[in-house]
């Protein structure tokens, strides 16, 4: 079972990996901005340390006070949680000035499920605000991973002991379908499918239009979401998306429309890009710079295309891409806790590595991601090749090379590469 703490209300709260980061950052700044997709758990986490709350999207007095006495909205015990602040983006500047006036840390927590338009003028929060990116729950938070193989240890070049924790393919597929939204804890795959499809419906019919006040065609939104789902965890560009949508017989979307919709999905934090890694290499190959695209939670990919357990078990090639997206999500959660970010590598020779996790100090580790164990040798070859072509005068060697599997066990190979079950991986 995942660890829990008891709230004053006697309700159970499952600890999130970002909780310690939230505490650290709120105590070092006047305010913290917590960003993440709708229903990923931002507000519930913030409530654990907030002393007062303003629900901007639900309190009927907010609009009137914004026009008459906006500073009254900021009065209350601190830290004061300003939930869905982006509904009234002018609050940003009032909070900024209030922080200056008070001169104290831990004054405000801002949570929101959408970023405001770039046209909204917000002065920099530098020196006043810290930020925290929050995602849906990882396997370690959900209790599906023991966390015995920590990312911290992988950065320390440590070998791993053998952990015999094989995971059934059906279990993995079920968890891909259910996903990591906190509201789905304890739900079965059928119940989760209904809720995740409703999430996609509301996204297409309401959220995409509301995010910037521009009416968008729900059918076109669904066409794009399905195309993104079909191409999850790949370096798909707008031209490919346009062709894919046309080929599948959906409504034709022009490139400008696709760019506009992708921007809205990014602002809603539904789509997250995995940027390309650009190291110095001793090779004539040129680096590919396009990012990979992932849904914020892999379950939304499943919901967007209407897949189920049988269809995913009958198409393990596609399910392998979904597994890669699931693992990339968890790597991002664990990387953030280790002061690192997640990239991918691909060059013109065809060499690609699924994930590069690099710290701000330059330390890096590499991961190949395989649903089963049949491609471990191929994955190991690719990892060794990447390490061999790097210009070590400019790029330090990797701290570890790793292969993440779904159905295998965890151990260190004789060549030093770690094979790690997702059910063993943690922070």
C-alpha positions as CSV (number, residue, x, y, z in Angstrom):
1,X,0.0,0.0,0.0
2,X,1.2,3.6,-0.7
3,X,2.2,5.5,2.4
4,X,-0.4,7.9,3.8
5,X,-0.6,10.7,6.3
6,X,-3.7,11.6,8.3
7,X,-5.3,15.0,7.6
8,X,-7.0,16.9,10.3
9,X,-10.3,16.0,8.6
10,X,-9.5,12.3,9.2
11,X,-9.4,11.8,5.4
12,X,-6.5,9.8,4.0
13,X,-3.9,11.6,1.9
14,X,-1.4,9.6,-0.1
15,X,2.0,11.3,0.0
16,X,3.4,12.6,-3.2
17,X,7.0,12.7,-4.2
18,X,6.7,16.4,-4.8
19,X,5.5,17.1,-1.3
20,X,9.1,17.7,0.0
21,X,9.9,20.0,-2.9
22,X,6.7,21.9,-2.2
23,X,7.7,22.5,1.4
24,X,11.3,23.4,0.5
25,X,10.3,25.9,-2.2
26,X,7.5,27.6,-0.3
27,X,9.9,28.2,2.6
28,X,12.4,29.8,0.3
29,X,10.1,32.2,-1.6
30,X,7.2,34.5,-1.1
31,X,5.0,32.3,-3.2
32,X,5.0,29.0,-5.2
33,X,3.3,28.3,-8.5
34,X,2.2,24.7,-8.7
35,X,1.5,23.7,-12.3
36,X,-0.1,20.5,-13.7
37,X,-3.0,19.1,-15.6
38,X,-6.5,19.2,-14.2
39,X,-7.1,16.5,-11.5
40,X,-3.5,15.5,-11.1
41,X,-3.6,16.4,-7.3
42,X,-2.2,19.9,-7.1
43,X,-4.9,21.3,-4.9
44,X,-5.0,18.4,-2.5
45,X,-1.2,18.5,-2.0
46,X,-1.3,22.3,-1.4
47,X,-4.1,21.9,1.1
48,X,-1.8,19.8,3.3
49,X,0.2,23.0,4.2
50,X,-2.2,25.8,3.4
51,X,-3.8,27.7,6.3
52,X,-6.5,29.4,4.2
53,X,-8.0,28.9,0.7
54,X,-9.5,31.1,-2.0
55,X,-11.3,29.1,-4.7
56,X,-11.0,31.6,-7.6
57,X,-13.2,29.5,-10.0
58,X,-16.0,28.8,-7.4
59,X,-16.2,31.8,-5.1
60,X,-18.9,34.1,-6.5
61,X,-17.4,37.2,-4.8
62,X,-14.1,37.0,-6.6
63,X,-15.1,38.8,-9.8
64,X,-16.8,41.6,-7.8
65,X,-13.8,42.0,-5.5
66,X,-11.3,42.0,-8.4
67,X,-13.1,45.1,-9.8
68,X,-13.4,46.9,-6.4
69,X,-11.0,45.7,-3.7
70,X,-8.7,43.0,-5.2
71,X,-6.3,43.0,-2.2
72,X,-9.0,41.7,0.1
73,X,-8.8,38.4,-1.8
74,X,-5.3,38.0,-0.5
75,X,-6.2,38.4,3.2
76,X,-6.1,35.2,5.2
77,X,-3.8,33.0,7.2
78,X,-0.6,32.1,5.4
79,X,0.4,30.2,3.4
80,X,-2.8,31.2,1.5
81,X,-3.8,28.8,-1.3
82,X,-5.1,30.6,-4.4
83,X,-6.7,27.8,-6.4
84,X,-7.3,28.1,-10.1
85,X,-5.7,31.5,-10.0
86,X,-5.4,31.7,-13.9
87,X,-9.2,32.4,-14.0
88,X,-8.2,35.9,-12.8
89,X,-4.7,36.3,-14.2
90,X,-4.4,39.9,-12.9
91,X,-4.1,38.3,-9.4
92,X,-0.4,37.5,-10.3
93,X,0.6,41.1,-10.2
94,X,-1.3,41.9,-7.0
95,X,0.3,38.9,-5.3
96,X,3.7,40.0,-6.6
97,X,3.3,43.4,-5.0
98,X,1.9,41.9,-1.8
99,X,4.9,39.7,-1.4
100,X,7.1,42.8,-1.8
101,X,5.1,44.7,0.9
102,X,5.1,41.8,3.4
103,X,8.7,40.8,2.9
104,X,8.1,37.3,4.3
105,X,8.4,33.8,2.8
106,X,5.6,31.2,2.5
107,X,2.8,33.7,1.8
108,X,0.9,32.2,-1.2
109,X,0.5,28.9,-3.0
110,X,-0.9,29.3,-6.5
111,X,-2.4,26.3,-8.3
112,X,-3.9,26.1,-11.7
113,X,-4.7,23.6,-14.5
114,X,-3.9,26.0,-17.4
115,X,-1.3,28.6,-18.1
116,X,-2.7,32.1,-19.1
117,X,-2.4,33.4,-22.6
118,X,0.9,35.0,-23.4
119,X,-1.0,38.2,-24.2
120,X,-1.8,38.6,-20.5
121,X,0.7,40.9,-19.1
122,X,2.4,39.4,-16.1
123,X,5.6,40.9,-14.7
124,X,8.3,38.5,-13.8
125,X,8.0,36.7,-10.5
126,X,11.8,36.4,-10.2
127,X,12.9,36.6,-6.6
128,X,9.4,36.2,-5.4
129,X,8.0,33.0,-7.0
130,X,9.3,29.5,-7.2
131,X,7.6,26.9,-9.5
132,X,6.7,23.3,-9.0
133,X,5.6,21.0,-11.9
134,X,3.2,18.3,-10.7
135,X,2.1,15.2,-12.6
136,X,-0.2,12.3,-12.1
137,X,0.9,9.5,-9.7
138,X,3.9,7.4,-10.5
139,X,4.1,3.7,-9.9
140,X,6.0,4.2,-6.7
141,X,3.4,6.6,-5.4
142,X,0.6,4.2,-6.4
143,X,2.3,1.4,-4.6
144,X,3.0,-0.7,-7.7
145,X,6.8,-0.2,-7.4
146,X,8.9,-1.1,-4.4
147,X,11.4,1.7,-5.3
148,X,14.3,-0.7,-4.4
149,X,16.3,0.6,-7.4
150,X,16.5,4.3,-6.9
151,X,17.4,6.9,-9.5
152,X,19.7,8.4,-6.9
153,X,21.7,5.1,-6.8
154,X,21.8,5.0,-10.6
155,X,23.5,8.4,-10.6
156,X,26.0,7.0,-8.1
157,X,27.0,4.2,-10.6
158,X,26.0,1.5,-8.1
159,X,25.3,-2.0,-9.2
160,X,21.9,-3.4,-8.3
161,X,21.1,-6.6,-6.5
162,X,18.8,-9.1,-8.2
163,X,15.2,-8.3,-7.4
164,X,12.8,-11.0,-8.5
165,X,9.8,-8.9,-9.1
166,X,8.4,-10.0,-12.5
167,X,5.2,-8.3,-13.4
168,X,2.4,-9.9,-15.5
169,X,1.7,-8.3,-18.9
170,X,-2.0,-8.1,-18.1
171,X,-1.2,-6.2,-14.9
172,X,0.9,-3.6,-16.9
173,X,-1.8,-3.2,-19.5
174,X,-4.5,-2.8,-16.9
175,X,-2.5,0.0,-15.2
176,X,-1.8,1.7,-18.5
177,X,-5.6,1.8,-19.0
178,X,-6.4,3.1,-15.5
179,X,-3.6,5.6,-15.3
180,X,-2.3,7.7,-12.4
181,X,-5.0,10.3,-11.7
182,X,-5.6,10.3,-7.9
183,X,-9.4,10.1,-8.3
184,X,-9.0,6.7,-10.0
185,X,-7.4,5.0,-7.0
186,X,-9.2,1.8,-6.3
187,X,-11.1,1.8,-9.6
188,X,-11.1,-1.1,-12.0
189,X,-10.2,-0.8,-15.6
190,X,-13.9,-0.5,-16.7
191,X,-14.6,2.3,-14.2
192,X,-11.4,4.1,-15.1
193,X,-12.2,3.8,-18.8
194,X,-15.5,5.6,-18.3
195,X,-13.9,8.4,-16.3
196,X,-10.9,8.8,-18.6
197,X,-13.1,9.0,-21.7
198,X,-15.3,11.6,-19.9
199,X,-12.0,13.6,-19.2
200,X,-11.3,13.5,-23.0
201,X,-14.9,14.5,-23.8
202,X,-14.8,17.5,-21.5
203,X,-11.4,18.4,-22.8
204,X,-12.7,18.5,-26.4
205,X,-16.1,20.1,-25.7
206,X,-15.3,22.6,-22.9
207,X,-11.7,23.0,-21.8
208,X,-10.1,23.6,-25.3
209,X,-12.5,26.5,-25.9
210,X,-12.4,27.9,-22.4
211,X,-8.7,28.0,-22.1
212,X,-8.5,31.1,-24.3
213,X,-12.1,32.0,-25.0
214,X,-12.0,30.8,-28.6
215,X,-14.6,28.3,-29.8
216,X,-13.0,25.1,-31.1
217,X,-14.7,22.3,-33.0
218,X,-14.9,19.3,-30.6
219,X,-14.8,16.9,-33.5
220,X,-11.5,18.4,-34.8
221,X,-10.1,18.3,-31.3
222,X,-10.9,14.6,-31.0
223,X,-9.3,13.9,-34.4
224,X,-6.1,15.6,-33.2
225,X,-6.2,13.8,-29.8
226,X,-6.6,10.4,-31.6
227,X,-3.7,11.2,-33.9
228,X,-1.5,12.2,-31.0
229,X,-2.5,9.0,-29.2
230,X,-1.6,6.9,-32.3
231,X,1.8,8.6,-32.4
232,X,2.6,8.7,-28.7
233,X,6.2,8.6,-27.7
234,X,7.4,9.3,-31.2
235,X,9.0,12.3,-32.9
236,X,5.9,13.2,-34.9
237,X,5.8,16.6,-36.5
238,X,2.8,18.7,-37.6
239,X,3.0,17.5,-41.2
240,X,2.8,13.9,-40.0
241,X,-0.2,14.7,-37.8
242,X,-1.9,16.4,-40.7
243,X,-1.4,13.4,-43.0
244,X,-2.4,10.9,-40.3
245,X,-5.7,12.7,-39.6
246,X,-6.5,12.8,-43.3
247,X,-5.6,9.2,-43.8
248,X,-7.8,8.0,-41.0
249,X,-10.8,9.7,-42.6
250,X,-11.3,12.3,-39.9
251,X,-12.1,15.9,-40.4
252,X,-9.2,17.7,-42.2
253,X,-7.2,20.0,-40.0
254,X,-5.0,22.6,-41.5
255,X,-1.5,23.1,-40.2
256,X,-2.4,26.5,-38.6
257,X,-5.3,24.8,-36.8
258,X,-3.1,22.0,-35.6
259,X,-0.5,24.5,-34.3
260,X,-3.3,26.4,-32.5
261,X,-4.7,23.2,-30.9
262,X,-1.3,22.0,-29.8
263,X,-0.7,25.3,-28.2
264,X,-4.0,25.0,-26.3
265,X,-3.2,21.4,-25.2
266,X,0.2,22.5,-24.0
267,X,-1.3,25.4,-22.0
268,X,-3.8,22.9,-20.5
269,X,-0.7,20.7,-19.7
270,X,-2.4,17.7,-21.5
271,X,0.6,17.3,-23.8
272,X,4.2,17.4,-22.7
273,X,7.2,17.4,-25.0
274,X,10.3,15.3,-24.3
275,X,13.1,17.5,-25.8
276,X,16.0,16.1,-27.8
277,X,19.4,15.7,-26.1
278,X,22.2,17.5,-27.9
279,X,25.6,16.3,-26.7
280,X,28.9,16.6,-28.6
281,X,29.6,13.4,-30.5
282,X,32.6,12.0,-32.4
283,X,30.5,11.0,-35.4
284,X,29.5,12.3,-38.8
285,X,25.9,11.7,-37.9
286,X,23.7,14.7,-37.4
287,X,21.5,15.0,-34.3
288,X,17.7,15.0,-34.6
289,X,16.2,17.9,-32.7
290,X,12.4,17.2,-32.8
291,X,10.8,16.4,-29.4
292,X,8.7,13.4,-28.6
293,X,5.2,14.1,-27.5
294,X,3.4,12.4,-24.7
295,X,0.0,12.8,-23.0
296,X,0.4,14.0,-19.4
297,X,-0.9,10.5,-18.4
298,X,-0.8,7.5,-20.7
299,X,-4.4,6.6,-19.8
300,X,-5.5,9.6,-21.9
301,X,-3.9,8.1,-25.0
302,X,-5.9,4.9,-24.4
303,X,-9.1,6.9,-23.8
304,X,-8.6,9.1,-26.9
305,X,-8.5,6.1,-29.3
306,X,-11.0,3.9,-27.4
307,X,-8.6,1.0,-26.8
308,X,-9.3,-1.7,-24.2
309,X,-7.5,-4.6,-22.6
310,X,-8.1,-7.0,-25.5
311,X,-7.1,-4.6,-28.2
312,X,-3.9,-3.6,-26.4
313,X,-3.0,-7.3,-25.7
314,X,-3.5,-8.0,-29.4
315,X,-1.3,-5.1,-30.5
316,X,1.8,-5.3,-28.4
317,X,3.8,-3.2,-30.8
318,X,1.5,-0.2,-30.1
319,X,1.3,-1.2,-26.4
320,X,5.1,-1.0,-26.3
321,X,4.9,2.7,-27.2
322,X,2.3,3.2,-24.5
323,X,4.6,1.5,-22.0
324,X,7.4,3.8,-23.1
325,X,5.1,6.8,-22.4
326,X,4.2,5.4,-19.0
327,X,7.9,5.0,-18.1
328,X,8.9,8.4,-19.4
329,X,6.2,9.9,-17.1
330,X,7.6,8.1,-14.1
331,X,11.2,9.0,-15.0
332,X,10.1,12.6,-15.1
333,X,8.7,12.4,-11.6
334,X,11.8,10.7,-10.2
335,X,14.2,12.9,-12.2
336,X,12.6,16.1,-10.8
337,X,13.2,14.7,-7.3
338,X,16.9,14.3,-8.3
339,X,17.3,17.8,-9.8
340,X,17.3,16.4,-13.3
341,X,15.3,16.5,-16.6
342,X,14.4,13.9,-19.2
343,X,15.4,14.0,-22.8
344,X,15.7,11.6,-25.7
345,X,18.5,10.9,-28.2
346,X,18.3,10.2,-32.0
347,X,20.7,10.8,-34.8
348,X,20.8,10.5,-38.6
349,X,22.5,7.0,-38.4
350,X,19.3,5.7,-36.8
351,X,20.7,5.4,-33.3
352,X,18.2,6.3,-30.7
353,X,18.0,6.0,-26.9
354,X,14.5,6.4,-25.3
355,X,15.4,8.5,-22.4
356,X,18.4,10.5,-21.2
357,X,18.1,11.9,-17.6
358,X,20.5,14.7,-17.0
359,X,21.1,16.8,-13.9
360,X,21.8,20.5,-14.0
361,X,25.5,19.7,-13.1
362,X,25.9,17.7,-16.2
363,X,25.7,14.2,-14.7
364,X,23.6,11.9,-16.9
365,X,22.2,8.4,-17.2
366,X,20.6,6.7,-20.1
367,X,17.6,4.4,-20.4
368,X,16.2,2.1,-23.1
369,X,12.6,1.1,-22.4
370,X,11.2,-2.3,-23.4
371,X,7.9,-3.8,-22.5
372,X,9.3,-7.4,-22.5
373,X,12.7,-9.0,-22.3
374,X,13.1,-10.1,-25.9
375,X,14.9,-6.9,-27.0
376,X,17.4,-6.6,-24.1
377,X,20.5,-7.4,-26.2
378,X,19.5,-4.9,-28.9
379,X,18.9,-2.3,-26.3
380,X,22.3,-2.9,-24.7
381,X,24.0,-2.6,-28.0
382,X,22.4,0.8,-28.6
383,X,23.4,2.1,-25.1
384,X,27.0,1.0,-25.6
385,X,27.1,2.6,-29.0
386,X,25.9,5.9,-27.6
387,X,28.5,5.9,-24.9
388,X,31.2,5.1,-27.5
389,X,30.5,8.0,-29.9
390,X,30.4,10.8,-27.3
391,X,33.2,13.3,-27.3
392,X,34.5,12.7,-23.8
393,X,36.5,15.9,-23.9
394,X,33.2,17.8,-23.8
395,X,30.7,15.3,-22.5
396,X,31.4,13.3,-19.3
397,X,30.7,9.5,-19.5
398,X,27.4,8.2,-18.2
399,X,26.9,7.5,-14.6
400,X,25.0,4.4,-15.6
401,X,23.4,2.7,-18.6
402,X,20.0,1.1,-18.0
403,X,17.2,-0.9,-19.6
404,X,13.7,-0.6,-18.1
405,X,11.5,-3.6,-18.6
406,X,7.9,-4.3,-17.8
407,X,7.8,-8.1,-17.4
408,X,11.4,-8.8,-16.4
409,X,13.4,-8.8,-13.2
410,X,16.1,-6.3,-12.0
411,X,19.8,-7.1,-12.1
412,X,23.1,-5.8,-13.3
413,X,24.6,-7.5,-16.4
414,X,28.2,-8.6,-16.7
415,X,28.8,-5.6,-19.1
416,X,27.6,-3.2,-16.4
417,X,24.2,-2.4,-17.9
418,X,21.4,-2.4,-15.3
419,X,18.2,-4.2,-16.3
420,X,15.4,-2.7,-14.2
421,X,11.8,-3.7,-13.8
422,X,9.5,-0.8,-13.6
423,X,8.1,-2.4,-10.5
424,X,11.5,-1.8,-8.8
425,X,12.2,1.7,-9.9
426,X,11.8,4.8,-7.7
427,X,13.4,8.0,-6.6
